[in-house]
Amino acid sequence: MLEQLKALNLDILNITSILDIILVTFVFYRFMRIIQGTRAVQLIKGLVVLLVANTVSSWLHLYTINWLLQQVMTALVVALPSCFSLS
């Protein structure tokens, strides 16, 4: 067991790395608390599905599907700000 822990090479884990992980975790937690119960949750779920589908289609070399998903993602860059407009 001790040998396995030594093999993990924990030299890269220093105080800066730990603070970085804590900060990212806190920001992510606050973001999730802010959007909880809003329409943004559904929107983010849809974006995650698109990203996963895009990645899978790229891995499987499904060029047409991948191209279509890229076009949808490009359109979302334009459409998302209008979803969150104040009017």
C-alpha positions in Angstrom: 0.0 0.0 0.0 2.8 2.4 0.9 4.6 1.6 -2.3 1.5 2.4 -4.3 1.2 5.8 -2.6 4.8 6.6 -3.4 4.1 5.7 -7.0 1.5 8.4 -7.2 4.2 11.1 -7.4 2.6 13.5 -4.9 5.5 15.9 -5.4 3.3 18.0 -7.7 0.7 18.4 -4.9 1.7 21.5 -3.0 -0.1 24.3 -1.2 -0.8 26.2 -4.4 -2.4 23.2 -6.0 -4.6 22.6 -2.9 -5.7 26.2 -2.8 -6.4 26.1 -6.5 -8.6 23.0 -6.1 -10.5 24.5 -3.2 -11.1 27.8 -5.1 -12.4 26.0 -8.2 -14.6 23.8 -6.1 -16.0 26.8 -4.2 -16.7 28.7 -7.4 -18.4 25.7 -9.0 -20.5 25.1 -5.9 -21.6 28.7 -5.8 -22.5 28.7 -9.5 -24.6 25.6 -9.0 -26.4 27.1 -6.1 -27.1 30.3 -8.0 -28.7 28.4 -11.0 -30.5 25.8 -9.0 -34.2 25.8 -9.8 -33.9 28.1 -12.8 -34.2 27.5 -16.6 -30.4 27.7 -16.8 -30.1 24.2 -15.4 -32.0 22.8 -18.3 -29.9 24.9 -20.7 -26.7 23.6 -19.2 -27.9 20.0 -19.3 -28.6 20.5 -23.0 -25.1 22.0 -23.5 -23.5 19.0 -21.8 -25.5 16.6 -24.0 -24.3 18.5 -27.1 -20.7 18.5 -25.9 -20.8 14.7 -25.1 -22.4 14.0 -28.5 -19.8 16.1 -30.2 -16.9 14.3 -28.5 -18.4 10.9 -29.2 -19.0 11.7 -32.8 -15.4 12.9 -33.1 -14.0 9.7 -31.5 -16.1 7.5 -33.8 -15.2 9.6 -36.9 -18.8 10.4 -37.7 -17.9 13.4 -39.8 -21.4 14.5 -40.9 -22.9 14.4 -37.4 -19.8 16.1 -36.0 -20.1 18.9 -38.6 -23.8 19.3 -37.8 -23.0 19.5 -34.0 -20.3 22.1 -34.7 -22.8 24.2 -36.6 -25.3 24.0 -33.8 -22.6 25.0 -31.3 -21.7 28.0 -33.4 -25.3 29.0 -33.5 -25.6 28.7 -29.7 -22.8 31.3 -29.3 -25.2 33.8 -30.9 -28.4 32.4 -29.4 -27.4 32.1 -25.7 -27.0 35.8 -24.9 -30.6 36.4 -26.1 -31.8 33.7 -23.7 -30.3 35.6 -20.8 -31.4 39.1 -21.9 -33.2 41.2 -19.4 -36.1 42.1 -21.6 
